[in-house]
Amino acid sequence: MQEIVTQKTEAHQQLFDEMMNRFNISAKELAETAGISEVMLSRFRRGKADLGMSKFLAVFAAIPDEAKEWYVSRLLGVNPKASLRSQIIAASPQEKAEVFNALAIWVVQSRENKDSNCLPQAV
């Protein structure tokens, strides 16, 4: 189990390092903005140390939105700009069932509220 966690952590750190390089993010400025030391950030990027959740979130909040989108999409294997339709088509049967269930709940609640304006006409 520890090996799986370690592999995921290493991938997370490698992607973070790649993101910083790809988007020309200054380690010095990022560390300063996030309130951590540049040494700590460097050790994280090289896989020598983990930041912990609160420090990682502080660092993550300090990076540009475009870099965040790139990082998360690579980390999760999801394209955030992909259409909802293409994401549903690519989803597993269980995920599709969850989507249909959520839509059914939304339709029922909309009817209970008698708010027909929020139910668009099917094409």
Residue frames relative to the residue before (quaternion, step in Angstrom):
aa qw qx qy qz dx dy dz
M 1.0000 0.0000 0.0000 0.0000 0.00 0.00 0.00
Q 0.6462 0.5286 -0.3192 0.4484 3.57 0.91 -0.91
E 0.6236 0.5516 -0.3409 0.4366 3.59 1.04 -0.76
I 0.6383 0.5192 -0.3219 0.4684 3.60 1.01 -0.81
V 0.6542 0.5058 -0.3085 0.4702 3.57 0.92 -0.91
T 0.6521 0.5193 -0.3076 0.4588 3.58 0.95 -0.89
Q 0.6560 0.5084 -0.3151 0.4603 3.61 0.93 -0.86
K 0.6574 0.4991 -0.3099 0.4719 3.59 0.96 -0.85
T 0.6418 0.5163 -0.3205 0.4678 3.58 1.00 -0.81
E 0.6570 0.5054 -0.3214 0.4579 3.57 0.91 -0.85
A 0.6398 0.5122 -0.3317 0.4672 3.61 0.96 -0.80
H 0.6285 0.5451 -0.3101 0.4601 3.56 1.03 -0.86
Q 0.6935 0.4610 -0.2743 0.4810 3.58 0.91 -0.89
Q 0.6370 0.5230 -0.3293 0.4608 3.59 0.99 -0.77
L 0.6540 0.5024 -0.3113 0.4723 3.58 0.97 -0.84
F 0.6288 0.5323 -0.3348 0.4574 3.55 1.01 -0.80
D 0.6486 0.5063 -0.3097 0.4765 3.58 0.96 -0.86
E 0.6534 0.5080 -0.3127 0.4661 3.58 0.93 -0.89
M 0.6300 0.5365 -0.3276 0.4561 3.59 1.01 -0.82
M 0.6598 0.5088 -0.3148 0.4547 3.58 0.89 -0.91
N 0.6653 0.4891 -0.2999 0.4777 3.57 0.99 -0.82
R 0.6714 0.5252 -0.2943 0.4321 3.58 0.86 -1.00
F 0.7781 0.3239 -0.1597 0.5140 3.58 0.97 -0.87
N 0.4194 -0.7447 0.4359 0.2821 3.59 1.30 0.33
I 0.2456 0.7722 -0.5389 0.2301 3.55 0.86 1.01
S 0.3914 -0.7289 0.5200 0.2125 3.55 -0.75 1.06
A 0.4306 -0.7075 0.5022 0.2486 3.56 -0.72 1.10
K 0.6396 0.5392 -0.3275 0.4392 3.56 0.97 -0.83
E 0.6964 0.4644 -0.2727 0.4743 3.58 0.85 -0.99
L 0.6483 0.5244 -0.3211 0.4490 3.58 0.98 -0.84
A 0.6602 0.5031 -0.3042 0.4674 3.56 0.91 -0.94
E 0.6537 0.5172 -0.3099 0.4572 3.58 0.94 -0.88
T 0.6723 0.4982 -0.2929 0.4627 3.58 0.89 -0.94
A 0.7133 0.4528 -0.2467 0.4748 3.58 1.00 -0.88
G 0.4431 -0.7202 0.4370 0.3066 3.58 1.23 -0.28
I 0.5765 0.5225 -0.4140 0.4725 3.55 1.07 0.77
S 0.5810 -0.5793 0.4221 0.3856 3.57 -1.22 0.24
E 0.5839 -0.5798 0.4440 0.3546 3.53 -1.20 0.60
V 0.6016 0.5591 -0.3458 0.4538 3.60 1.11 -0.69
M 0.6511 0.5125 -0.3145 0.4632 3.58 0.95 -0.88
L 0.6517 0.5048 -0.3098 0.4738 3.58 0.96 -0.86
S 0.6472 0.5244 -0.3125 0.4565 3.58 0.96 -0.85
R 0.6539 0.5055 -0.3063 0.4723 3.58 0.96 -0.87
F 0.6242 0.5288 -0.3307 0.4706 3.58 1.05 -0.73
R 0.6767 0.5103 -0.2916 0.4435 3.58 0.84 -0.99
R 0.7145 0.4291 -0.2477 0.4941 3.59 1.07 -0.71
G 0.5180 -0.6658 0.4031 0.3549 3.60 1.26 -0.01
K 0.4735 0.6905 -0.4225 0.3470 3.58 1.24 0.36
A 0.7936 0.0621 -0.0241 0.6048 3.60 1.22 -0.39
D 0.3450 -0.6951 0.5823 0.2423 3.53 -1.27 0.40
L 0.4773 -0.6958 0.4615 0.2742 3.56 -1.09 0.65
G 0.4021 -0.6532 0.5308 0.3604 3.57 1.03 -0.67
M 0.6662 -0.5615 0.3239 0.3687 3.54 -1.14 0.65
S 0.7053 0.4746 -0.3052 0.4293 3.62 0.69 -0.97
K 0.6765 0.4703 -0.3035 0.4786 3.60 0.94 -0.77
F 0.6268 0.5249 -0.3471 0.4595 3.58 1.00 -0.76
L 0.6620 0.5035 -0.3117 0.4594 3.60 0.91 -0.85
A 0.6218 0.5250 -0.3393 0.4718 3.58 1.06 -0.68
V 0.6511 0.4947 -0.3050 0.4881 3.58 1.01 -0.84
F 0.6645 0.5200 -0.3039 0.4423 3.56 0.88 -0.98
A 0.6458 0.5246 -0.3167 0.4554 3.59 1.00 -0.79
A 0.6909 0.5033 -0.2733 0.4412 3.59 1.12 -0.60
I 0.6150 0.5496 -0.3695 0.4279 3.62 1.17 -0.21
P 0.6090 -0.5745 0.3980 0.3751 3.61 -1.13 0.59
D 0.6396 -0.5688 0.3684 0.3628 3.58 -1.14 0.70
E 0.6381 0.5330 -0.3356 0.4429 3.58 0.93 -0.83
A 0.6592 0.4920 -0.3017 0.4821 3.58 0.99 -0.80
K 0.6144 0.5431 -0.3435 0.4578 3.59 1.03 -0.75
E 0.6581 0.5111 -0.3083 0.4588 3.58 0.88 -0.96
W 0.6506 0.5115 -0.3188 0.4620 3.57 0.92 -0.90
Y 0.6714 0.5184 -0.2917 0.4421 3.58 0.84 -1.02
V 0.6974 0.4673 -0.2781 0.4668 3.58 0.78 -1.01
S 0.6478 0.5185 -0.3307 0.4496 3.61 0.93 -0.80
R 0.6754 0.4679 -0.2992 0.4852 3.61 0.99 -0.74
L 0.6511 0.5333 -0.3117 0.4410 3.55 0.98 -0.85
L 0.7800 0.3339 -0.1636 0.5033 3.57 0.90 -0.94
G 0.4181 -0.7199 0.4619 0.3059 3.57 1.23 -0.25
V 0.5763 0.5577 -0.3671 0.4713 3.56 1.18 0.64
N 0.3099 -0.7254 0.5820 0.1975 3.54 -1.01 0.82
P 0.3403 -0.7835 0.4769 0.2069 3.62 -0.33 1.17
K 0.6894 0.4656 -0.2902 0.4730 3.60 1.15 -0.40
A 0.4408 0.6854 -0.4654 0.3454 3.60 1.28 0.06
S 0.5495 -0.6190 0.4392 0.3492 3.56 -1.09 0.66
L 0.6130 -0.5524 0.4188 0.3791 3.53 -1.19 0.55
R 0.6240 0.5556 -0.3352 0.4354 3.57 0.99 -0.84
S 0.6936 0.4664 -0.2871 0.4679 3.59 0.84 -0.93
Q 0.6264 0.5269 -0.3398 0.4632 3.60 1.09 -0.63
I 0.6531 0.4963 -0.3197 0.4743 3.60 1.00 -0.78
I 0.6338 0.5284 -0.3348 0.4549 3.59 0.95 -0.81
A 0.7179 0.4453 -0.2442 0.4761 3.59 0.98 -0.84
A 0.5274 0.6665 -0.3974 0.3459 3.60 1.26 -0.28
S 0.5644 -0.5716 0.4725 0.3627 3.53 -1.29 0.42
P 0.6679 -0.4912 0.3542 0.4326 3.62 -1.19 0.30
Q 0.6412 0.5177 -0.3305 0.4600 3.61 0.99 -0.75
E 0.6582 0.4996 -0.3127 0.4684 3.60 0.95 -0.84
K 0.6273 0.5255 -0.3350 0.4670 3.60 1.04 -0.77
A 0.6343 0.5230 -0.3291 0.4646 3.58 0.97 -0.83
E 0.6453 0.5160 -0.3217 0.4625 3.61 0.99 -0.80
V 0.6328 0.5202 -0.3262 0.4719 3.60 1.03 -0.78
F 0.6749 0.4892 -0.2996 0.4642 3.58 0.86 -0.95
N 0.6279 0.5255 -0.3318 0.4685 3.58 1.02 -0.75
A 0.6573 0.5030 -0.3105 0.4675 3.60 0.91 -0.87
L 0.6530 0.5026 -0.3146 0.4712 3.59 0.99 -0.79
A 0.6366 0.5278 -0.3270 0.4574 3.59 0.99 -0.81
I 0.6415 0.5119 -0.3184 0.4745 3.57 0.97 -0.85
W 0.6453 0.5256 -0.3138 0.4570 3.58 0.95 -0.86
V 0.6552 0.5047 -0.3121 0.4675 3.61 0.94 -0.89
V 0.6575 0.5059 -0.3129 0.4624 3.59 0.88 -0.93
Q 0.6772 0.4864 -0.2993 0.4639 3.59 0.86 -0.91
S 0.6315 0.5305 -0.3319 0.4578 3.58 1.03 -0.74
R 0.6610 0.4933 -0.3042 0.4768 3.57 1.00 -0.80
E 0.6318 0.5305 -0.3322 0.4571 3.58 1.03 -0.78
N 0.6951 0.4489 -0.2585 0.4985 3.56 1.08 -0.75
K 0.3285 -0.7688 0.4751 0.2745 3.57 1.37 -0.17
D 0.4263 0.6788 -0.4700 0.3696 3.53 1.09 0.78
S 0.0794 -0.8437 0.5304 0.0223 3.57 0.28 1.24
N 0.5396 0.6344 -0.4039 0.3784 3.60 1.21 -0.31
C 0.6873 0.4755 -0.3004 0.4596 3.60 1.11 -0.56
L 0.6341 0.4780 -0.3417 0.5027 3.60 1.29 0.06
P 0.2318 -0.8030 0.5323 0.1346 3.59 -0.13 1.24
Q 0.5826 -0.5690 0.4518 0.3644 3.54 -1.23 0.51
A 0.4472 -0.6686 0.5215 0.2846 3.57 -1.00 0.85
V 0.3379 -0.7427 0.5441 0.1954 3.55 -1.00 0.81
